Amino acid sequence: MNVLDEETKSLWMETFIPAASRFSGQERADVGVVGAGIAGLSVAYELAARGRSVIVLDRGRIGSGMTARTTAHLATALDDDYKELIRVRGEDCARLYYQSVVAAIDRAQAIQSAEGIDCDFRRVDGYWVLAPETLPSHLDEEFESCRKLGIPVEFCSDPTPIHQGGLARSLRFPRQARFHPTKYLAGLAKAMHRLGARLYGDTCVETIERGRGEIVLKTSGGEVRVTDVVVATNSPVNLRVPIHTKQAPYRTYVIAAKVPVGSLLDALYWDTLDPYHYVRLQPSSADEDIVIVGGEDHKSGEADDGQARFSALEQWTRARLPMIGGITHRWSGQVLEPTDFTGFVGRSPDEAHVFLVSGDSGQGMTNGLVAGLLIADLITIGGNSWEAVYLPERKISKSITTFISENITPLKNIAEYLGAEALASVERLRLGEGRLVRSGLKKIAACRDRHGELHLLSASCTHLGCVVHWNSLEQCWDCPCHGSQFAPDGTALNGPAVSPLEPIQIPPSVQAAE
């Protein structure tokens, strides 16, 4: 199981990626890749293409994790602003970051062409659109920052379809791109089979241990022994604390609707709000396209109002794109926001021959492609010019205020042990409803799934013990501290947690006493 088993289904999930068998037995490879999303498969493809033997392991189906819950913008424009990246990390870092994302998108274009992957890849412009609530100087400052770095950008005074309030001002970034992410992953998987890589699904890596001159990936079905391992699990499952204190999980929401072909310019759009809206097109038929609109983000686990967020997205969209038809898809996903604006890609802190990919922010597809190039270089030639930009062990300095504010969540979360309803209240739970209850001093995550079965679980996330929160939209438990997600029965769906929530057995006499 993984996040594919959550309640909402994205547009991308309609594409079938052939199932990979469950791993069992003992195998050996040069490199083990844990996670089969855009980052894991990109790394695996690059290594296999360079002659390394590769085994990929995923806890769910291939390509069915958070990559299938994206909107698949491939962007060189930075959603956290180049101005901020320069302020926090300096011009050299910002310039290298830009070079890395340009190379990553170029690489995706080359791969889909060379491998014959029909994934609707297309180069398009990107428009960063001034919202009425934002000062015009916001665009001016970003324009100057981009020009300083040598990034192609120009002001546009023509209105875009998502402008409103009499404004008609945006920055245009050329040579962005969009593609169909699961079609792309299906093509990568096919290419890797040809290159000799071995892909296994429904296989949870329970531990990563160091043996004699090798690393052992232990699963319920057996062991994989490798020289190097790449942890590409959205949030690292190999670490308890490093990285997790330098990024924060956010839930984001997406709607899709059909529009007549030609009624909306094929481009990427973002506005200047925080959280921002993001818009793109996806080809559908000769007569219709699909417009995809995302936004309404919030810290994971700190709101349970998904339907209201979908309604707000639809209202925002219809006010700007009145030609859309009925909403065809609604889904949510999770992004991990790094506190200093670039992801964590490279050598895992204090672990030789272990590499990781995390901190995707709102640009997970682009960052996953970067990871393929960067980590393949680290493993095969020992270095890469972008290494310092994404260094996982880097310290947080100039963005320390954001670092502190994001890490208040675990402290607030601990206080939740002090109050909850009595255990007897679980009898009032309706289908699909969950809540935190108590039995004495014990905090319990209680839910009644859509089939009517009642589940009583420890409310402590198995990663670092934060109290989980019920997500009624996705029918899962979310950890607001570091982004773990669990099914109603407690099964871990998304890292960093690997182990399930512990079942709670309550004697009838105790429940009656409550």
C-alpha positions as a printed NumPy array, in Angstrom:
array([[  0.   ,   0.   ,   0.   ],
       [  0.992,   3.614,  -0.576],
       [ -0.738,   6.943,  -1.244],
       [ -2.443,   5.384,  -4.278],
       [ -4.772,   3.847,  -1.69 ],
       [ -5.96 ,   7.212,  -0.41 ],
       [ -9.474,   8.265,  -1.344],
       [ -9.057,  10.803,  -4.164],
       [ -7.784,   9.762,  -7.58 ],
       [ -5.809,  12.016,  -9.9  ],
       [ -6.063,  12.369, -13.647],
       [ -2.687,  10.62 , -13.96 ],
       [ -3.842,   7.487, -12.165],
       [ -5.891,   6.522, -15.209],
       [ -2.656,   5.565, -16.999],
       [ -1.74 ,   1.95 , -16.414],
       [  1.853,   1.161, -15.481],
       [  2.421,  -2.616, -15.666],
       [  2.575,  -4.08 , -12.182],
       [  5.966,  -5.171, -10.891],
       [  6.192,  -8.382,  -8.897],
       [  6.707,  -8.424,  -5.142],
       [ 10.321,  -9.041,  -4.125],
       [ 11.33 , -12.278,  -2.428],
       [ 14.582, -14.112,  -1.866],
       [ 18.147, -12.803,  -2.026],
       [ 19.545, -10.585,  -4.793],
       [ 22.621,  -8.468,  -5.44 ],
       [ 23.106,  -5.259,  -7.456],
       [ 25.468,  -2.32 ,  -7.697],
       [ 22.749,   0.109,  -6.633],
       [ 19.453,  -0.257,  -4.792],
       [ 16.856,   2.484,  -5.311],
       [ 14.094,   2.768,  -2.717],
       [ 11.093,   4.521,  -4.259],
       [  9.722,   4.373,  -7.802],
       [  8.469,   7.894,  -8.424],
       [  9.995,  10.533, -10.675],
       [ 13.155,  10.8  ,  -8.543],
       [ 13.726,   7.076,  -8.013],
       [ 13.107,   6.046, -11.614],
       [ 15.144,   8.972, -12.982],
       [ 18.132,   7.969, -10.85 ],
       [ 17.68 ,   4.29 , -11.727],
       [ 17.445,   5.027, -15.464],
       [ 20.58 ,   7.191, -15.49 ],
       [ 22.578,   4.562, -13.579],
       [ 21.343,   1.676, -15.721],
       [ 22.199,   3.682, -18.852],
       [ 25.745,   4.044, -17.483],
       [ 26.126,   0.307, -17.051],
       [ 25.328,  -0.107, -13.355],
       [ 23.161,  -3.024, -12.213],
       [ 20.099,  -1.569, -10.459],
       [ 17.256,  -2.897,  -8.323],
       [ 14.248,  -0.633,  -7.611],
       [ 11.948,  -1.343,  -4.649],
       [  8.678,   0.476,  -3.915],
       [  6.181,  -0.057,  -1.112],
       [  3.31 ,   0.283,  -3.625],
       [  2.908,   0.054,  -7.383],
       [  5.564,   1.543,  -9.654],
       [  4.867,   5.241, -10.237],
       [  1.9  ,   5.354,  -7.865],
       [  3.265,   7.55 ,  -5.088],
       [  3.262,  11.34 ,  -4.836],
       [  4.38 ,  11.619,  -8.467],
       [  0.867,  10.491,  -9.415],
       [ -0.559,  13.319,  -7.265],
       [  1.384,  16.16 ,  -8.889],
       [  0.341,  18.622, -11.593],
       [  3.6  ,  17.999, -13.483],
       [  4.935,  21.482, -14.149],
       [  8.519,  21.382, -15.44 ],
       [  9.762,  24.825, -14.5  ],
       [ 12.959,  26.825, -14.35 ],
       [ 11.019,  29.625, -12.63 ],
       [ 11.443,  29.167,  -8.874],
       [  8.207,  29.066,  -6.898],
       [  9.94 ,  30.541,  -3.832],
       [ 11.434,  33.428,  -5.891],
       [ 15.02 ,  33.808,  -7.065],
       [ 15.124,  37.019,  -5.043],
       [ 14.689,  34.994,  -1.852],
       [ 17.128,  32.315,  -2.94 ],
       [ 19.787,  34.971,  -3.562],
       [ 19.089,  36.54 ,  -0.162],
       [ 19.391,  33.256,   1.713],
       [ 21.927,  31.271,  -0.342],
       [ 23.744,  33.827,  -2.516],
       [ 24.047,  34.5  ,  -6.24 ],
       [ 26.375,  31.591,  -7.011],
       [ 23.921,  29.101,  -5.511],
       [ 20.98 ,  30.654,  -7.364],
       [ 22.841,  30.582, -10.681],
       [ 23.807,  26.919, -10.238],
       [ 20.241,  26.059,  -9.248],
       [ 18.98 ,  27.596, -12.478],
       [ 21.559,  25.705, -14.511],
       [ 20.507,  22.442, -12.872],
       [ 16.801,  22.792, -13.641],
       [ 17.498,  23.827, -17.248],
       [ 19.635,  20.708, -17.68 ],
       [ 16.979,  18.533, -16.015],
       [ 14.174,  19.631, -18.339],
       [ 16.478,  19.265, -21.347],
       [ 17.258,  15.743, -20.16 ],
       [ 13.58 ,  14.795, -19.885],
       [ 13.019,  16.042, -23.407],
       [ 15.987,  14.021, -24.676],
       [ 14.919,  10.842, -22.87 ],
       [ 11.319,  10.906, -24.061],
       [ 12.564,  11.446, -27.597],
       [ 15.291,   8.784, -27.516],
       [ 13.098,   6.181, -25.815],
       [  9.997,   6.948, -27.865],
       [  7.917,   7.792, -24.794],
       [  4.549,   9.272, -25.783],
       [  4.022,  11.432, -22.69 ],
       [  2.624,  14.661, -24.182],
       [  5.886,  16.499, -23.535],
       [  5.742,  20.055, -24.832],
       [  7.767,  23.209, -24.369],
       [  5.575,  26.09 , -23.219],
       [  5.999,  29.544, -21.728],
       [  5.478,  30.135, -18.025],
       [  3.652,  33.226, -16.724],
       [  4.1  ,  34.507, -13.196],
       [  0.968,  36.609, -12.852],
       [  0.503,  39.56 , -10.515],
       [ -2.455,  39.022,  -8.186],
       [ -4.549,  42.045,  -7.064],
       [ -3.478,  41.462,  -3.458],
       [  0.248,  41.745,  -4.303],
       [  2.34 ,  44.891,  -4.805],
       [  3.677,  45.406,  -8.36 ],
       [  7.174,  45.699,  -6.881],
       [  7.058,  41.933,  -6.28 ],
       [  7.431,  41.336, -10.006],
       [  9.969,  44.147, -10.387],
       [ 12.257,  42.616,  -7.765],
       [ 12.052,  39.129,  -9.255],
       [ 12.716,  40.515, -12.736],
       [ 15.891,  42.243, -11.552],
       [ 17.028,  39.123,  -9.689],
       [ 16.559,  36.972, -12.777],
       [ 18.365,  39.429, -15.027],
       [ 21.262,  39.503, -12.553],
       [ 21.525,  35.703, -12.833],
       [ 21.237,  35.663, -16.619],
       [ 17.825,  33.984, -16.581],
       [ 15.716,  34.721, -19.68 ],
       [ 12.603,  36.61 , -18.556],
       [ 10.523,  39.509, -19.825],
       [  7.663,  41.681, -18.644],
       [  4.281,  41.147, -20.291],
       [  1.584,  43.796, -20.231],
       [ -0.999,  41.704, -22.076],
       [ -3.555,  40.074, -19.781],
       [ -3.374,  36.33 , -19.268],
       [ -6.523,  34.269, -18.686],
       [ -5.915,  34.163, -14.934],
       [ -5.499,  37.911, -14.455],
       [ -8.263,  39.652, -12.534],
       [ -9.047,  42.99 , -10.976],
       [ -8.031,  45.116, -13.933],
       [ -4.411,  44.006, -13.711],
       [ -2.503,  42.849, -16.769],
       [  1.074,  42.341, -15.685],
       [  3.229,  39.232, -15.512],
       [  6.708,  37.853, -16.006],
       [  7.128,  35.454, -18.918],
       [  9.658,  32.632, -18.579],
       [ 10.325,  30.892, -21.931],
       [ 11.074,  27.188, -22.456],
       [  9.246,  25.74 , -19.5  ],
       [  7.529,  22.405, -20.167],
       [  4.671,  20.112, -19.262],
       [  4.199,  16.364, -19.638],
       [  2.054,  13.455, -18.492],
       [  3.996,  12.132, -15.474],
       [  2.75 ,   8.551, -15.308],
       [  3.082,   8.051, -19.077],
       [  6.676,   9.247, -18.695],
       [  7.312,   6.841, -15.795],
       [  5.752,   3.959, -17.714],
       [  8.184,   4.696, -20.532],
       [ 11.135,   4.871, -18.128],
       [ 10.142,   1.532, -16.59 ],
       [ 10.013,  -0.09 , -20.032],
       [ 13.412,   1.347, -20.925],
       [ 14.932,   0.103, -17.681],
       [ 13.735,  -3.436, -18.32 ],
       [ 15.616,  -3.269, -21.609],
       [ 18.701,  -2.006, -19.771],
       [ 18.552,  -4.889, -17.299],
       [ 17.236,  -3.061, -14.226],
       [ 14.978,  -5.041, -11.895],
       [ 11.814,  -3.364, -10.586],
       [  9.766,  -4.666,  -7.652],
       [  6.482,  -3.282,  -6.306],
       [  4.446,  -3.861,  -3.14 ],
       [  7.756,  -4.303,  -1.339],
       [  8.439,  -2.2  ,   1.737],
       [ 12.081,  -1.739,   2.683],
       [ 11.903,  -2.168,   6.442],
       [ 15.533,  -1.466,   7.325],
       [ 18.719,  -0.295,   5.626],
       [ 21.706,  -1.878,   7.339],
       [ 25.432,  -1.867,   6.753],
       [ 27.077,  -5.234,   6.211],
       [ 30.647,  -6.189,   5.366],
       [ 31.545,  -3.813,   2.566],
       [ 27.933,  -3.629,   1.412],
       [ 24.501,  -2.325,   2.336],
       [ 21.61 ,  -4.675,   3.083],
       [ 18.041,  -3.659,   2.25 ],
       [ 15.764,  -5.852,   4.344],
       [ 12.18 ,  -6.444,   3.246],
       [  9.499,  -8.8  ,   4.521],
       [ 10.284, -11.058,   1.545],
       [ 14.073, -11.139,   1.676],
       [ 17.231,  -9.098,   1.306],
       [ 18.897,  -7.037,  -1.409],
       [ 22.637,  -6.461,  -1.078],
       [ 24.098,  -3.423,  -2.815],
       [ 27.174,  -1.22 ,  -2.876],
       [ 25.168,   2.034,  -2.968],
       [ 21.592,   2.841,  -2.032],
       [ 19.411,   5.777,  -3.077],
       [ 16.457,   6.673,  -0.833],
       [ 13.894,   8.419,  -3.047],
       [ 10.794,   8.07 ,  -0.875],
       [  9.472,  11.658,  -0.901],
       [ 10.524,  11.959,   2.745],
       [ 13.629,   9.941,   3.764],
       [ 12.877,   6.658,   5.552],
       [ 16.513,   6.069,   6.485],
       [ 16.873,   8.998,   8.906],
       [ 15.22 ,   9.817,  12.216],
       [ 16.026,  13.538,  12.581],
       [ 18.411,  15.015,   9.95 ],
       [ 16.529,  16.53 ,   7.009],
       [ 13.141,  16.292,   8.773],
       [ 13.859,  19.409,  10.857],
       [ 14.839,  21.32 ,   7.698],
       [ 11.614,  20.804,   5.759],
       [  7.905,  20.841,   6.474],
       [  4.988,  18.888,   4.934],
       [  2.159,  20.758,   3.194],
       [ -1.058,  19.398,   1.717],
       [ -2.027,  20.867,  -1.669],
       [ -5.28 ,  20.498,  -3.649],
       [ -6.021,  20.101,  -7.357],
       [ -9.08 ,  20.157,  -9.621],
       [ -9.37 ,  19.334, -13.329],
       [-12.048,  20.242, -15.872],
       [-12.499,  20.061, -19.643],
       [-12.219,  23.155, -21.819],
       [-12.638,  23.603, -25.591],
       [ -9.388,  23.249, -27.534],
       [ -7.896,  26.685, -28.173],
       [ -9.841,  28.439, -25.42 ],
       [ -6.781,  28.688, -23.136],
       [ -3.197,  29.329, -24.208],
       [ -1.088,  26.222, -23.56 ],
       [  1.282,  27.532, -20.907],
       [  2.17 ,  27.256, -17.237],
       [  0.643,  29.87 , -14.934],
       [  1.312,  30.819, -11.319],
       [  0.048,  33.807,  -9.353],
       [  1.881,  35.815,  -6.697],
       [ -0.295,  34.815,  -3.747],
       [  0.978,  32.761,  -0.814],
       [ -0.13 ,  30.013,  -1.072],
       [ -0.182,  30.481,  -4.818],
       [ -2.441,  29.062,  -7.523],
       [ -0.933,  27.086, -10.392],
       [ -2.546,  26.246, -13.732],
       [ -1.699,  24.189, -16.812],
       [ -3.319,  22.356, -19.724],
       [ -3.289,  18.657, -20.557],
       [ -4.319,  17.431, -24.046],
       [ -7.416,  15.241, -24.006],
       [ -8.995,  14.912, -27.475],
       [ -9.272,  16.699, -30.815],
       [-11.985,  18.937, -29.368],
       [-11.151,  19.231, -25.666],
       [ -8.239,  19.887, -23.356],
       [ -8.154,  19.476, -19.606],
       [ -7.262,  22.45 , -17.446],
       [ -5.574,  21.558, -14.151],
       [ -5.654,  24.05 , -11.281],
       [ -3.969,  23.653,  -7.902],
       [ -3.518,  25.575,  -4.676],
       [ -5.216,  26.175,  -1.303],
       [ -2.203,  24.651,   0.497],
       [ -1.966,  24.232,   4.262],
       [  0.413,  22.573,   6.7  ],
       [ -0.271,  18.834,   6.702],
       [ -2.579,  17.733,   9.477],
       [ -3.528,  21.286,  10.498],
       [ -6.835,  21.418,   8.608],
       [ -9.507,  18.882,   7.701],
       [-11.622,  20.81 ,   5.216],
       [-10.639,  19.346,   1.852],
       [-14.066,  19.742,   0.254],
       [-14.107,  23.443,   1.165],
       [-10.683,  23.851,  -0.424],
       [-11.888,  22.195,  -3.619],
       [-14.859,  24.565,  -3.632],
       [-12.563,  27.563,  -3.229],
       [-10.391,  26.333,  -6.11 ],
       [-13.429,  25.867,  -8.329],
       [-14.747,  29.336,  -7.464],
       [-11.339,  30.899,  -8.229],
       [-11.15 ,  29.006, -11.534],
       [-14.667,  29.763, -12.773],
       [-14.146,  33.465, -12.062],
       [-11.224,  33.435, -14.527],
       [-12.068,  30.583, -16.88 ],
       [-15.845,  30.65 , -17.28 ],
       [-15.689,  28.269, -20.248],
       [-14.753,  25.236, -18.13 ],
       [-17.201,  22.371, -17.915],
       [-17.907,  20.179, -14.908],
       [-15.063,  19.19 , -12.622],
       [-13.776,  15.778, -13.739],
       [-11.138,  15.097, -11.081],
       [-10.321,  16.29 ,  -7.585],
       [ -7.251,  15.175,  -5.682],
       [ -4.714,  16.222,  -3.106],
       [ -1.026,  15.57 ,  -2.59 ],
       [  1.764,  16.436,  -0.22 ],
       [  4.859,  18.534,  -0.829],
       [  7.842,  18.997,   1.466],
       [  8.963,  22.609,   1.756],
       [ 12.693,  23.114,   2.471],
       [ 13.345,  26.087,   4.706],
       [ 16.082,  27.518,   2.462],
       [ 14.382,  26.983,  -0.924],
       [ 16.251,  24.106,  -2.587],
       [ 15.708,  20.385,  -2.141],
       [ 17.969,  17.866,  -0.446],
       [ 19.651,  15.724,  -3.077],
       [ 22.954,  13.955,  -2.569],
       [ 24.915,  12.078,   0.07 ],
       [ 22.925,  11.214,   3.174],
       [ 24.44 ,  12.86 ,   6.279],
       [ 27.071,  10.641,   7.952],
       [ 26.193,   7.598,   5.835],
       [ 28.751,   6.386,   3.305],
       [ 27.298,   5.053,   0.03 ],
       [ 23.79 ,   6.241,   0.981],
       [ 22.118,   8.965,  -1.101],
       [ 18.742,  10.648,  -0.748],
       [ 16.22 ,  12.867,  -2.533],
       [ 13.725,  15.025,  -0.63 ],
       [ 12.483,  18.594,  -0.142],
       [ 10.689,  18.762,  -3.473],
       [  8.696,  21.933,  -2.66 ],
       [  6.194,  22.712,  -5.416],
       [  8.654,  21.623,  -8.103],
       [  8.924,  17.923,  -7.446],
       [  8.933,  16.84 , -11.087],
       [ 11.802,  19.141, -12.004],
       [ 13.739,  18.294,  -8.834],
       [ 13.269,  14.576,  -9.452],
       [ 14.852,  14.974, -12.875],
       [ 17.728,  16.931, -11.305],
       [ 18.233,  14.038,  -8.878],
       [ 18.673,  11.613, -11.754],
       [ 21.62 ,  13.578, -13.12 ],
       [ 23.152,  14.647,  -9.809],
       [ 23.097,  11.32 ,  -7.954],
       [ 24.18 ,   9.343, -11.018],
       [ 27.24 ,  11.606, -11.207],
       [ 27.988,  11.232,  -7.477],
       [ 27.884,   7.449,  -7.731],
       [ 29.727,   7.012, -11.034],
       [ 32.282,   9.849, -11.09 ],
       [ 32.255,  11.077,  -7.484],
       [ 31.077,  14.659,  -7.959],
       [ 28.805,  17.166,  -9.67 ],
       [ 28.935,  20.96 , -10.042],
       [ 25.473,  21.315,  -8.432],
       [ 26.334,  19.232,  -5.371],
       [ 26.587,  22.147,  -2.919],
       [ 23.225,  23.603,  -4.002],
       [ 21.335,  20.495,  -2.868],
       [ 23.717,  19.204,  -0.157],
       [ 21.546,  17.35 ,   2.402],
       [ 23.876,  18.055,   5.332],
       [ 23.944,  21.839,   4.797],
       [ 23.207,  24.094,   7.751],
       [ 20.247,  26.487,   7.901],
       [ 21.428,  30.029,   8.601],
       [ 19.814,  33.072,   6.98 ],
       [ 16.352,  31.478,   6.89 ],
       [ 16.527,  30.62 ,  10.593],
       [ 13.171,  32.33 ,  11.313],
       [ 11.393,  29.982,   8.913],
       [ 13.36 ,  27.054,  10.357],
       [ 12.172,  27.886,  13.881],
       [  8.541,  28.512,  12.894],
       [  8.284,  25.209,  11.015],
       [  9.751,  23.304,  13.945],
       [  7.202,  24.666,  16.405],
       [  4.756,  22.089,  15.015],
       [  6.22 ,  19.145,  16.986],
       [  6.08 ,  21.213,  20.181],
       [  2.426,  22.162,  19.608],
       [  1.699,  18.581,  18.679],
       [  2.964,  17.159,  21.969],
       [  0.43 ,  19.304,  23.824],
       [ -2.368,  17.389,  22.12 ],
       [ -1.804,  14.539,  24.531],
       [ -3.468,  16.685,  27.179],
       [ -6.993,  16.746,  25.778],
       [ -9.327,  14.5  ,  23.815],
       [-12.792,  13.014,  23.998],
       [-13.476,   9.957,  26.098],
       [-13.048,   6.569,  24.465],
       [-16.773,   5.853,  24.63 ],
       [-17.324,   8.559,  22.019],
       [-16.071,   6.178,  19.309],
       [-19.524,   4.62 ,  19.256],
       [-20.767,   7.832,  17.644],
       [-18.266,   7.657,  14.776],
       [-19.971,   7.599,  11.374],
       [-18.651,   5.91 ,   8.234],
       [-15.454,   7.608,   7.094],
       [-15.059,   9.603,  10.305],
       [-12.034,   9.682,  12.597],
       [-11.044,  11.482,  15.772],
       [ -8.591,  11.458,  18.647],
       [ -9.917,   9.933,  21.868],
       [ -8.403,   8.94 ,  25.182],
       [ -8.383,   6.026,  27.568],
       [ -6.858,   7.305,  30.779],
       [ -3.619,   8.941,  29.678],
       [ -3.489,   6.977,  26.436],
       [ -4.169,   8.939,  23.22 ],
       [ -5.978,   6.841,  20.601],
       [ -6.564,   7.426,  16.892],
       [-10.067,   6.088,  16.292],
       [-11.825,   5.848,  12.936],
       [-14.653,   3.951,  11.295],
       [-13.691,   3.154,   7.714],
       [-16.024,   3.349,   4.714],
       [-16.885,  -0.341,   5.2  ],
       [-18.027,   0.233,   8.771],
       [-15.058,  -1.361,  10.547],
       [-13.872,   0.427,  13.686],
       [-10.103,   0.859,  14.118],
       [ -8.427,   1.851,  17.39 ],
       [ -4.766,   2.696,  16.991],
       [ -1.986,   4.403,  18.876],
       [ -2.086,   8.087,  17.905],
       [  1.723,   8.282,  17.978],
       [  3.404,   8.37 ,  14.569],
       [  5.919,   5.531,  14.367],
       [  8.582,   7.894,  13.044],
       [  9.14 ,  10.223,  16.016],
       [  5.946,   9.985,  18.049],
       [  3.983,  13.06 ,  16.951],
       [  0.191,  12.844,  17.261],
       [ -1.478,  12.002,  13.95 ],
       [ -4.582,  13.835,  12.65 ],
       [ -7.503,  12.402,  10.696],
       [ -7.84 ,  13.445,   7.043],
       [-11.474,  12.849,   6.12 ],
       [-10.912,  13.718,   2.453],
       [ -8.224,  11.098,   1.869],
       [ -9.389,   8.724,   4.616],
       [ -5.98 ,   8.53 ,   6.23 ],
       [ -4.069,   9.682,   9.28 ],
       [ -1.589,  12.522,   8.605],
       [  1.409,  13.358,  10.777],
       [  1.75 ,  17.168,  10.867],
       [  5.365,  17.041,  12.029],
       [  7.18 ,  15.215,   9.241],
       [  4.561,  14.08 ,   6.734],
       [  3.956,  10.386,   7.422],
       [  0.551,   9.065,   6.362],
       [ -1.311,   5.961,   7.518],
       [ -4.326,   4.005,   6.253],
       [ -7.407,   3.591,   8.488],
       [ -6.038,   0.224,   9.658],
       [ -2.69 ,   1.852,  10.528],
       [ -0.639,   0.699,   7.515],
       [  2.098,   3.214,   6.641],
       [  1.342,   4.807,   3.261],
       [  4.025,   7.487,   3.036],
       [  7.369,   8.054,   4.753],
       [  9.256,   8.819,   6.81 ],
       [  7.332,   6.214,   8.832],
       [  7.771,   2.599,   7.777],
       [  6.052,   0.757,  10.623],
       [  2.234,   0.803,  11.034],
       [  0.388,   2.561,  13.835],
       [  0.106,   0.152,  16.742],
       [ -3.366,  -1.413,  17.28 ],
       [ -4.884,  -0.653,  20.67 ],
       [ -6.751,  -3.384,  22.498],
       [ -9.186,  -1.905,  25.024],
       [-10.884,  -4.283,  27.477],
       [-14.701,  -3.864,  27.437],
       [-14.635,  -3.012,  31.136],
       [-12.285,  -0.068,  30.513],
       [-14.419,   1.252,  27.669],
       [-17.537,   1.002,  29.818],
       [-15.78 ,   2.895,  32.628],
       [-14.997,   5.737,  30.25 ]])
